[in-house]
């Protein structure tokens, strides 16, 4: 039989919550999420039957759905949804060993898996065994289809991958050579499952996303007509949840820009992203890439990731414009203001925080003169702007900015970051780490730029609430919450959001981001790197050149 490359999704339990039999195995898909999966698959793929696959009558972008281990919930909860959508699927019964969960009936022990209907749904026997009582024998199921013999459906299991491991590159290459496209077990929640017996996590075993062949929606008219590409940073830790929430809000409330391509850049070495993070970002259509070596001017400084991400996006984006997005933001409306008009090269968000210079307060003038001179511009050419009821020389927040690809901005941003950091120039307070936003002021000179409004980007950190200067959120399209959701001001910002945008407030309250339990090794590595980078930061801070 000629090999057919297709994707096969293996579901297991379809229940609202885990049972005593499935707790800790990450193999439960809530019915509501399964409905979302079917909706998405029906839009982007041709869900076909196993018989069509075996007969070779398969359309492009074909997907086959199966249910493993014979959970009765698959018939009770999944089968009605499949009938509603008119989508075929085949259930498999767990054939060997003692099993405590009620199962779908199937014929006995023949490897050829003859079938008999259960409530109108044909059920196949499954040829796998159990690795031990109380644990699931496999976390990844790889299958091979053979030509039907005498009208029987034949399915043969390939070598089983234990629950505490993930597919390796050699296995993947062998399967691809045989015309197979493997897919992981847990499309609902996690790529890697925790073994309840050994108490080992496989999250750290996920080495390279390119090893897998995830479902991707086809490039439709919206993707083709995208005017800007979003770029952000992601790494193990709090950025994972923040990035997921930011992109979810974009997809839900971004209006005309909701479908913009997004690139998430891993800017430095560290613990691997959780498998659940990769899965969710993939579901949201986010491309995860690693910055090239040498593009991060200071891996010990968090903001060095931004400098690396900017040049990475410049090289990878397909759109004429690129928009930087801090992960600690949410979209509350259509952010049309971030899009550049014809003739514009840069869109930036002013901020009246130090080291801003006011007509009656030039305390930071010496610092700005040194910075501008270092970067080859003149402080006297820095324009005055009116923003939020105040007049000051252009001082930018780098939470969001858009540049025109090919303008040279990305390379200049990266070089300016490295040069200013290398000079060790600091404000009179010793603050130096905000160079990612300081350099935007001199870089804007020589470019045609526009100013984002408060509605385009509202910066609301906890300090603004402490001093009573937090902005109103009426009409705000991008909320840069920073640290406001942490500590005593969470209720304040939630109340402001509810007053300004009730629909977004309700959506935000409903958000829940599932994440894998990180392995001991990942936690230890993250802690060690945090300590090391903190030491580097403090050593650098002691040697800065404070400018009065």
N, C-alpha and C positions, 0 to 999 in steps of 0.2 A: 504493500500500500504506500502510495506517495505520502511523504510526511506533510502534515498540515500544522502550521504554526498558529496557535490560538491561545487565548487566556482562559484559565479555568479557576473559578473562585470556589473555595472550600469553606462553607459555613458550618457551624456546629449548633449550639443551643440558641434558640430564638425566644428569649424571655425578657421581661422588664428588668430583672435583676438576677444575679448569680444565685444558684442553689447550693446546697451542701455538697453536691457532686461536682460542681463546676467552679466553686470559689477558689480564686487564686490562679486559675488556668487561663484567664483572659480569652475565653472562647465563646462568650455570650454576647449576642447582638440584640439590643432592644427592638421590638417590632416597629416602633416609630422610625428608628434609624434604618432598619431594613427597608422600610417603605422609601426613605430618602435614597437609599442605594439603588432601588429599582427605578425610581424616577430618573436618577442621573444616568444609569446604564441605558435606559430606554431612549434617552436623548442622544447619547454619544456612541453607543455600541449596538451591534446586532446580536442580541441574546438568542442563541440557537440551542437546539436540542442535542443530546448526545448522539441520537440516531443520525442526525444530519451531519454531525462531525465525523462519525464513523463511515458514512457513505461518501464523504468528500464533498457534499453539497453545502459548502460554508461560504458565506459572504465575507467581504472585507470587514475588518474590525469585529471579529466574532468573539463572543464570550459564552462559555458554558458555566452554569451554576450547579453546584452539587452541595449536598448536606452530608457530613461525615458523622459516624458513630451512632446514627439512628436515634437521636433524641426525639421524643414524641412531640416536643414543642415545635419541631420543624413542621410537622403535619398540622398541629393545632394552630400555630400562629403564622408560619411562613406560607403554607400552602394556600390559604385564602387570599393573601396578597398576590401571590404568583398568578392565581386565577384572575384576580381583578385586573392585573396588568397584561394578562395573556402571555406571560413569560414562562418558558419551560425550565424545568430543573429536575435533577435526579437525586434521590436520597439513598444513602448507603447505611447499612446496618452493621454495627460492631459484631463480628462473628465469633471471636474466640474469647475465652476467659470469662470470669465472673463479672457481671455488670449490674450495678444496683439501680440504675435509672431505667424507668419503663422505656421500651424501645418499640420502633416500628417492626412489624412482622416481616420476615423474609425467609426465603428458602435457605436450607442448611449450609453444609460445609463445602460445597463445590467451589473451587477457585474460579470457575467460569461465571459465577454469580448470576444464575438464572433468576428471573424476577416473578413476582406475583403482585397484584395490585392491593393497596391498602387504602380504602376509602376513595378509590379512583386514582390513586397516585402509585405508580409502579415503584417498587423498592428493590434495590440491589444489595446482595451480601458483600461485606467488606472483608478483604483478605488480610488485614493487619492483626498483629498480636499485641499483647500488653507487656510493657516493660516492668510492671510491678503493680501490686495492688494499691489502689488509691491514687494513681497517677495516669495521665494520658500518655499514650505510647509515642505520639509524634506531634511536633509543633508545626512541621512543614510536611505537606503531602505532595509528592511528585508523581505524576501519572503518565502512563503511556497508553495510547489507543491503538487497537489492532483492527484489522478488517473483520466485519461481522461474519460469523460462521453459522450457517443454517438458520439465519434469522435471529440468533442469540446476540445479546449485547455483551461484549467482552471488555473487561477493564482489568488491567494488571498493575499492581502497585510496584513502583520502582523501590530501590533501597530506602528504608525509613530513616529519617533524620531525627535523632532524639530531641526531647523538648529543651534541653539545655544547650543546644547548638543551633547555629544558623547555616544555611547553605554556603559552601565555600566556592571559590572561583573555579576550581577544577571541575566540580560537579556541575556548576552552571554551564561551563563550556561544553561538557559532554552532552548535557541535555539539549543545548541549542543545536549541536551537530546532529542530533537525532530529530530535529524539527519540533522541539518542545519549548514552551514558554512557561516556566514555573511561576507560581504566584503564592504568596504567603497566606497562612491559615487565617489570620485575624484581621479581616478588612474593617471590622467595626471599631476595634480599640487599639491593639498593639501588634507590632511585628514580632516581638519577642515575648515569650511567656516565662513566668517564674515557676520552677519546679517545686511543688509543695513538699516533696520528700527531701530533696538535697538542699533546698533553700539556696539555690544558686540562681543568679540572674544572668540572662543572656544579652542584656542590653549592651554590654561592652563588646560583644562579639560582632556587632554590626560594623563592618569595616568600611565599605564603600557603597554608596547608593547606586553607582553605575553597575553594580553586580546584579541588580534586580531589574525587572521589566514592568514597572508599575503602569496602571491604567492612566492614560492621559487623555483629556478631552481633545477632540480635533480642533485645529486652528480654524475658527469660524470667522464670520465677517467682523465681529467685534474685535477679535485679537488682531486681525489684519489692519483695522483702521485705528488702532491704538495710537494716541498722539504722544504719550509719555510712558516711560518704564519706571516703576518704583524700585528703589534699592534700599536695603536696610542691612543691619548686621544681626547675626544670631550666633549664640554659643551656649554651651552647657550652663544651666543655671536659670536665673530669673528672666533672662532675655528670651528663653524658649516660650514661656507663657505670655510674655508681653508681645512678642512678635506674632504669635497665633491670634491673640485678641485684636491686635492692630489690623491684621489682614482680614479677619472675620468682619470687623466693622466696615472696612473698605468694601468688601463684597456685598454687605447688607445695605449700606447707606451711601455708597460712593456715587450713586446716580450714573451719569454718563461715563464716569471714570471707574465704575465698580469692577470692570473686567480688565483694568490695566495690567499688563505683565508685571510681575514682582520678582526680583532677584534678591535672595537672602545670602549674604556673604559671610563665610566663616573667616575672620580676619587674622587669626593667630592659632597657634597650636594649643591643644587642651583636651579635656575629656570629650568623648564623642557625644553628639546629640542623642537624646533619648530616642528610641525607635518610634515611640508614639508621636514625638515631635515631627520626625520626618514624615510619618504617615499623614498627620493632620495638615502639614504644610503642602504635601503633595496633593491632598484632597482639595486644598484651596488654590491649587495651580501655581504654587510658589516654586521657583527654581532655586535649589540650594547649590552653591558653588563655594570652592575654597579659593581664597586670594592667592595669587602667585607669590612665590618666595621673593623677598626683597621689596615688596610693595608696602609693607607696614613699617613706617619709620620708627615706631616705638611700641613693640608688642607688650611691654610692661605697663603702658598707659592705655586705659580703655578707649580713649578717643583716637588712638592710632588706628584702630579698626576702621574708623570712618574714612581716614585717608586712603587706606587700602581698598575699601569698598568702592570709593568713588572712581578710582582708575580701573577697577575690575568691571564695574558696570559700563564704563565708557567702551571697554573692549567687547563686551558681550551683548549689549542692548541692540535691538533692531529698530528702535524708534528714533525720531529726530530729536526728542527731548528726553531727559532723565531727571527724575525727582528723588532727592534724598528724603528718607522718612525715618525719624527716630522711632524706635520700637515702643517707647513709653508714650504713645499717642493713640487716639481713637478718632475715627471719622464719624461725625454726627450729621453730615449732609454732603451734598455734592461739592467737592473741592475744586470747582471750575477755575478759581482764581490762581491756582498754581500753574496753569497752562500758559505758556508763552505765546504772545501774539507775533505776527510777522514782524521781523526787525528787532525783536527782543532776544537777548542772549542769556539773561539771568533774572530769576525772581527770588527775592530775599525778604526775610521777616525782620523788621527792626525791633529793638528792645531797649527800653530806657533804664537798664540796669548798669551798674559799674562794669566796665570802665567808660561809660557814656560821658560825654562832655556837653555841658549846658552853657548857655550864654553867660550865666552868672557863676559858673563853677567849672574851672578847667584843671581840676586837681590831677587828672590823668593825662594832661597834654604832653608831658615829658615822655611818658610811656608810648603814646601813640606816635610821636615824632620818631622815636627810635625804631618802632615797628615798621612804619612806612619807609623810613630810610633803608632799613635792612632789606625790604622786599621791593625796593626800586620805585617807590611812588612818593608823592609829596603829601604831607599832612594837611597843608593849606588847601589842597584840592578835595579833601573829604567834604561832601556836601552836608548842609543842614537839612534835617527832615522834621516834619510835624507828624507825630504819631501818638495816639492815645492821649491827646490833649497836651502834649509836651513837645518842646523844640529841643533838639540835640543833634550833634554830629552823628552821622550814620554809624550805628553800632548794631550788630546783627545777632540774632539767635539762629543757631544752625540746626534746629529741630526739623525744619523742612526748607528746602531750597531746590529750585529747578534750574538746570542749565541746558544749553543747546549742545548736543553732541557734535563733536568736530570743531568746536570753538576754541579748543585748547584749554578750557577751564579745568578739566579734571586733572591733567598733568600739572598745571600750575598750582592747583590746590594741594596736591600731594607734595610737590617740591617746597611750597611755602610752609606747610606744616613741618616738614623735616628741618627746614632752615631756621624757623623761629624757635622750635624746640631746641635745636643745637646751639642757638645763641644764648640760651638760658635767661633770656629777658623775662622779667616778671613785674607785675604791678607792685605798687608800694606795699601792699598787704602780703606780698609773697605769692599771690595767686598766678599760676602759669598754665594750669590744665585746661583753661577755656580757649586755648589757641585755635581749636577747630572752628570757633565762631569769630574770633578776633581777625583771622586772616581773610574772612569774607569782605571786610571793609576795603582793604587795599586791592583785593582781587577784582572788586566791582569796577574800579577805575579802569578805563579803557574798554569796558563792555557796556552795551545798552541794557540797563537793568530796570526792573520795576519793583515796587514795594508792595508786599502782601499786606492786607488789612488785618485788623484784629479778628474779624470773622473768618478770614482764611486760615489763621493760626493763632489760637489763644493759649498763651503760656501761663499755666496756673500751678506752680509748685507749692509745696506746703508752706514755704516761707512767705508767700504772698498772703496766705490766709492768716498767718501769725501776725503780720503787720497790717492787715486789713486792706491790702491792695489787690486782692484777687479780682480779676475782671468779670463782668457779667457775661453770661454764656448765651444770651439771646442771639439767634442767628448764626452761632458759631458752627463752622463746618469741620474744623480740625481742632480737637482739644488735646493740648500737650500737657498731660496731667503730672508728669515728672514724679515727684514723691508725694503728691497730694492724697493718694489712696492709702498711704502708710501713716500710721500714727493717729493723732487725735483729730485730724481734720477730714477724715474720710466721710463722716456724716455731712460735713459742710459742703463738700464738692458734690456728693450724691444729691443733696437737696437742690443745689444750683442746677444740676443736670436735669432733675425731674421738673423743675419750674420752667426751664428753657426748652426742653425737648422731651415731653412725656413718652413718646414712642421709643426714642433711643434709650431712655431710662429703663423702660420695661424690658427691652432687649438685653441691656447690660446686666440686669439682675438675673436674667435667665441663663447667662453664660456660665458654662462649667468646662474647664479644660482638664481632661484626663491625662495623666502622665504616668509613665512606668516608674517603678521603684528603681532608682539608680543603683548600679552595682557598687560593691565596696571599693573596687579599684577606681571607678569613676569619681566617687566622692573623695577618696583619698588624693587623687591627682588634682582635682579642683581645689581642694584645701591647700595642698602644697604650692600650687601655682599662685593662689591668692596671697599666701604668705610671702613668697618670693617677690611677686610684683609689688606688694606693699613695701617691702624693704627697699626695692629699687626706687620706688616713688619717694620715700622719705629721704633716701640718700641724695636724690636729685634735688629735692626741695631745699636741702641745706646749702646747696651751692648755687642757687639762682642769683641773678643780678637784679636786685630790686631797684626800680627806677622811681625816683621821687617826682 
